[in-house]
Amino acid sequence: MHGIEAPVPFLRRLFDLAVAAADPMRCVPAALPARPAGRVVVVGAGKASARMTEAVEAVWGPCEGLVVTRDGYGRPTRGVEIVEASHPVPDARGLDATARMLRLLDGLGEGDFVLALVSGGGSALLVQPAEGVTLAEKQAVNRALLASGAPIGEMNVVRKHLSRVKGGQLAGAAWPARMLALAISDVPGDDLAMIASGPTVGDVATAADAAAILARRGIDAPVSVLRALAAGSGVVRPDDPRLSRTRNLLVAAPSQSLEAAATAARAAGCDLRLVGDAVEGEAREVAAAQAALARGIRAGMAPGDRPALVLSGGECTVTRRGGGVGGPNAEFCLGLAVALDGAAGIWGLACDTDGVDGAAEVAGATVAPDTLARARAAGLDPAAALARNDAHTFFAALGDQVVTGPTLTNVNDFRAVLVMPPQAPAA
């Protein structure tokens, strides 16, 4: 027997548990040492950074510092200044806040202590363009990368080498002070050098690597950008002495959130099929693969079997071919619905744990066996919506979007596909 009465609410509950597992108020305090003696400065950037600061001050009391977060993600703090700025394309507010953050770190000594709070979204929020590159030019490159379908790893290599703060440069600016950097991961594989483009972590990638990515993705970068990359960058190598007093610590990761959902699913009687917490690729292609997996599971089920849950995390991408309103999670759901084509007994949910999926202030969407039938009854064309990357408009019309508002954390995408066994024939 199983405890699943309504599949969509069940999937939504699993998503809420995954988000709760990554709440900074839960995961940050355990990672904090006793408050160091002497001057303590708190800096940081990312969608979870304000909530992380709130957690720090709940333990340490009011602190000096400055943290940049996404619009709508600010939190009440007692000492640290919180600045809200634009994401995913940087703006002048992030530029000004980052400049002030660097001035705050300038002149710190060996007896001082810096706590850096880093989370996904920090790449756009922590902005200080390379010499000779304007904010507008960096914005243009950022938009082009977002539309190109480039994975987050490639995007961050370019961002680092067009920056004076990423790729270990924030830690370099604080040297010789001691630094503890606490990070919440939103990248496949939890590579600390990739989270928020690694402002406290050295990197071996070069400016030439960044230029090669732009060329491979067909991005027509401004001359100033190409000139800056040709001149090299200030990215700090991992063995640089300026990083010798910096310790980086991961406090929350997608795997922990998936495990929270998996534990609840097992308790409800599900068999788990964990695809992994670092799934990447085109959202519609990942959806087609998971639809095929779910169909295969359903074909082998008999009445009375336990439900199965296909669970995965990571970060899918969308190569924009149309002018619709979409995001990788909504596009995954639309691709899943199209690939399932009304298959019985299969439901799905895909959401971004930060509450924002691509171009909409929406976490994601849900899919049911009747999704396509309801869509066609409403005059919607699923295949056409997918072709123009218009998944959010599609699911909004059906009332199947998942809207959370700011979750104050960010551990990447959450995808769950529920496969229910067939019912026994009536006596």
GIFEN-V603923 format. One record per residue. N is the residue number from 1. RES is the residue in one small letter. D_LAST is the distance of its C-alpha to the last C-alpha in Angstrom with 1 decimal. Layout:
[[N & RES & D_LAST] [N & RES & D_LAST]]
This chain:
[[1 & m & 19.1] [2 & h & 21.2] [3 & g & 23.0] [4 & i & 22.8] [5 & e & 21.5] [6 & a & 23.7] [7 & p & 25.0] [8 & v & 28.2] [9 & p & 29.5] [10 & f & 28.7] [11 & l & 30.8] [12 & r & 33.5] [13 & r & 33.7] [14 & l & 34.2] [15 & f & 37.0] [16 & d & 38.6] [17 & l & 38.7] [18 & a & 40.3] [19 & v & 43.0] [20 & a & 43.6] [21 & a & 44.3] [22 & a & 47.1] [23 & d & 48.7] [24 & p & 52.5] [25 & m & 52.7] [26 & r & 50.5] [27 & c & 51.9] [28 & v & 55.6] [29 & p & 57.0] [30 & a & 56.2] [31 & a & 58.2] [32 & l & 61.3] [33 & p & 64.3] [34 & a & 66.7] [35 & r & 68.5] [36 & p & 71.5] [37 & a & 75.0] [38 & g & 77.0] [39 & r & 76.0] [40 & v & 72.3] [41 & v & 71.1] [42 & v & 67.5] [43 & v & 66.7] [44 & g & 63.5] [45 & a & 61.4] [46 & g & 57.7] [47 & k & 54.8] [48 & a & 54.3] [49 & s & 58.0] [50 & a & 58.6] [51 & r & 55.7] [52 & m & 57.1] [53 & t & 60.5] [54 & e & 59.1] [55 & a & 57.7] [56 & v & 61.1] [57 & e & 63.0] [58 & a & 60.6] [59 & v & 61.9] [60 & w & 65.4] [61 & g & 66.4] [62 & p & 68.1] [63 & c & 69.1] [64 & e & 71.3] [65 & g & 69.7] [66 & l & 68.0] [67 & v & 64.5] [68 & v & 63.0] [69 & t & 59.5] [70 & r & 57.5] [71 & d & 57.8] [72 & g & 55.6] [73 & y & 55.3] [74 & g & 58.3] [75 & r & 58.3] [76 & p & 60.8] [77 & t & 63.2] [78 & r & 66.3] [79 & g & 68.7] [80 & v & 67.3] [81 & e & 67.5] [82 & i & 64.3] [83 & v & 64.7] [84 & e & 62.0] [85 & a & 62.3] [86 & s & 60.5] [87 & h & 57.7] [88 & p & 56.9] [89 & v & 60.3] [90 & p & 63.2] [91 & d & 65.6] [92 & a & 69.0] [93 & r & 67.6] [94 & g & 66.3] [95 & l & 69.6] [96 & d & 71.7] [97 & a & 69.5] [98 & t & 69.7] [99 & a & 73.5] [100 & r & 73.8] [101 & m & 71.6] [102 & l & 73.9] [103 & r & 76.9] [104 & l & 75.4] [105 & l & 75.1] [106 & d & 78.6] [107 & g & 81.1] [108 & l & 78.8] [109 & g & 80.4] [110 & e & 79.4] [111 & g & 78.9] [112 & d & 76.4] [113 & f & 72.6] [114 & v & 70.1] [115 & l & 66.4] [116 & a & 64.6] [117 & l & 61.1] [118 & v & 59.4] [119 & s & 56.0] [120 & g & 54.4] [121 & g & 56.1] [122 & g & 59.5] [123 & s & 60.5] [124 & a & 60.9] [125 & l & 62.0] [126 & l & 64.7] [127 & v & 67.0] [128 & q & 70.6] [129 & p & 71.3] [130 & a & 73.5] [131 & e & 77.2] [132 & g & 77.8] [133 & v & 74.2] [134 & t & 73.5] [135 & l & 70.3] [136 & a & 69.6] [137 & e & 69.9] [138 & k & 67.5] [139 & q & 65.1] [140 & a & 65.2] [141 & v & 64.5] [142 & n & 61.6] [143 & r & 60.0] [144 & a & 60.5] [145 & l & 58.9] [146 & l & 55.8] [147 & a & 55.4] [148 & s & 56.0] [149 & g & 52.8] [150 & a & 55.0] [151 & p & 53.2] [152 & i & 54.3] [153 & g & 56.5] [154 & e & 58.6] [155 & m & 58.9] [156 & n & 60.2] [157 & v & 62.8] [158 & v & 64.3] [159 & r & 64.1] [160 & k & 65.9] [161 & h & 68.8] [162 & l & 69.3] [163 & s & 69.6] [164 & r & 72.1] [165 & v & 69.6] [166 & k & 66.7] [167 & g & 66.6] [168 & g & 68.3] [169 & q & 70.9] [170 & l & 69.8] [171 & a & 70.3] [172 & g & 73.6] [173 & a & 74.8] [174 & a & 74.2] [175 & w & 76.1] [176 & p & 77.8] [177 & a & 75.6] [178 & r & 72.7] [179 & m & 69.3] [180 & l & 65.8] [181 & a & 63.2] [182 & l & 59.6] [183 & a & 57.0] [184 & i & 53.4] [185 & s & 52.1] [186 & d & 50.6] [187 & v & 51.4] [188 & p & 49.5] [189 & g & 50.8] [190 & d & 52.4] [191 & d & 55.9] [192 & l & 58.3] [193 & a & 60.7] [194 & m & 58.1] [195 & i & 57.0] [196 & a & 59.0] [197 & s & 61.1] [198 & g & 62.3] [199 & p & 65.2] [200 & t & 65.9] [201 & v & 65.1] [202 & g & 67.3] [203 & d & 66.3] [204 & v & 67.6] [205 & a & 66.6] [206 & t & 69.6] [207 & a & 70.6] [208 & a & 70.7] [209 & d & 67.0] [210 & a & 66.3] [211 & a & 68.4] [212 & a & 66.5] [213 & i & 63.1] [214 & l & 64.5] [215 & a & 65.7] [216 & r & 62.5] [217 & r & 60.4] [218 & g & 62.9] [219 & i & 64.0] [220 & d & 67.3] [221 & a & 68.7] [222 & p & 71.9] [223 & v & 75.2] [224 & s & 75.6] [225 & v & 72.3] [226 & l & 73.3] [227 & r & 76.7] [228 & a & 75.3] [229 & l & 73.1] [230 & a & 76.0] [231 & a & 78.1] [232 & g & 75.6] [233 & s & 74.0] [234 & g & 74.3] [235 & v & 71.0] [236 & v & 71.6] [237 & r & 71.1] [238 & p & 69.2] [239 & d & 72.4] [240 & d & 74.4] [241 & p & 76.3] [242 & r & 75.3] [243 & l & 71.7] [244 & s & 73.0] [245 & r & 72.5] [246 & t & 69.0] [247 & r & 65.8] [248 & n & 62.4] [249 & l & 59.3] [250 & l & 55.6] [251 & v & 53.9] [252 & a & 50.5] [253 & a & 48.6] [254 & p & 45.4] [255 & s & 44.2] [256 & q & 44.3] [257 & s & 42.3] [258 & l & 39.6] [259 & e & 39.5] [260 & a & 39.0] [261 & a & 35.9] [262 & a & 34.7] [263 & t & 35.0] [264 & a & 32.9] [265 & a & 30.2] [266 & r & 30.1] [267 & a & 29.8] [268 & a & 26.8] [269 & g & 25.1] [270 & c & 26.2] [271 & d & 27.6] [272 & l & 30.9] [273 & r & 32.5] [274 & l & 36.0] [275 & v & 37.8] [276 & g & 41.0] [277 & d & 43.2] [278 & a & 45.7] [279 & v & 43.9] [280 & e & 46.3] [281 & g & 46.4] [282 & e & 45.7] [283 & a & 42.8] [284 & r & 41.1] [285 & e & 41.5] [286 & v & 40.1] [287 & a & 37.1] [288 & a & 36.5] [289 & a & 36.7] [290 & q & 34.2] [291 & a & 31.8] [292 & a & 32.0] [293 & l & 31.4] [294 & a & 28.3] [295 & r & 26.9] [296 & g & 27.5] [297 & i & 25.8] [298 & r & 22.6] [299 & a & 22.6] [300 & g & 22.6] [301 & m & 19.8] [302 & a & 16.4] [303 & p & 13.4] [304 & g & 14.9] [305 & d & 18.4] [306 & r & 21.1] [307 & p & 22.4] [308 & a & 25.7] [309 & l & 28.8] [310 & v & 31.7] [311 & l & 34.7] [312 & s & 38.2] [313 & g & 41.6] [314 & g & 44.9] [315 & e & 46.5] [316 & c & 45.6] [317 & t & 48.1] [318 & v & 48.3] [319 & t & 50.9] [320 & r & 51.6] [321 & r & 51.7] [322 & g & 51.2] [323 & g & 52.3] [324 & g & 49.0] [325 & v & 48.2] [326 & g & 46.2] [327 & g & 46.0] [328 & p & 44.5] [329 & n & 41.4] [330 & a & 40.6] [331 & e & 41.4] [332 & f & 39.1] [333 & c & 36.2] [334 & l & 37.1] [335 & g & 37.4] [336 & l & 34.1] [337 & a & 32.4] [338 & v & 34.2] [339 & a & 33.4] [340 & l & 29.6] [341 & d & 29.6] [342 & g & 26.4] [343 & a & 24.5] [344 & a & 21.1] [345 & g & 20.8] [346 & i & 24.6] [347 & w & 26.9] [348 & g & 30.6] [349 & l & 33.7] [350 & a & 37.3] [351 & c & 40.2] [352 & d & 43.8] [353 & t & 44.4] [354 & d & 47.6] [355 & g & 45.8] [356 & v & 47.5] [357 & d & 46.2] [358 & g & 48.9] [359 & a & 50.4] [360 & a & 48.3] [361 & e & 48.3] [362 & v & 44.5] [363 & a & 42.9] [364 & g & 40.3] [365 & a & 36.9] [366 & t & 33.1] [367 & v & 30.8] [368 & a & 27.1] [369 & p & 24.9] [370 & d & 26.0] [371 & t & 29.7] [372 & l & 31.0] [373 & a & 29.1] [374 & r & 30.6] [375 & a & 34.0] [376 & r & 34.2] [377 & a & 33.3] [378 & a & 36.2] [379 & g & 38.5] [380 & l & 38.7] [381 & d & 39.2] [382 & p & 37.9] [383 & a & 39.9] [384 & a & 43.1] [385 & a & 42.7] [386 & l & 42.4] [387 & a & 45.4] [388 & r & 47.6] [389 & n & 46.4] [390 & d & 45.1] [391 & a & 42.0] [392 & h & 42.9] [393 & t & 43.4] [394 & f & 40.1] [395 & f & 38.1] [396 & a & 40.3] [397 & a & 39.3] [398 & l & 35.6] [399 & g & 36.3] [400 & d & 34.9] [401 & q & 38.2] [402 & v & 38.5] [403 & v & 41.8] [404 & t & 43.2] [405 & g & 46.9] [406 & p & 49.3] [407 & t & 47.6] [408 & l & 51.0] [409 & t & 50.0] [410 & n & 49.3] [411 & v & 47.6] [412 & n & 46.5] [413 & d & 43.2] [414 & f & 39.7] [415 & r & 36.8] [416 & a & 33.2] [417 & v & 30.2] [418 & l & 26.8] [419 & v & 24.0] [420 & m & 20.5] [421 & p & 17.8] [422 & p & 14.9] [423 & q & 11.7] [424 & a & 8.7] [425 & p & 6.4] [426 & a & 3.8] [427 & a & 0.0]]
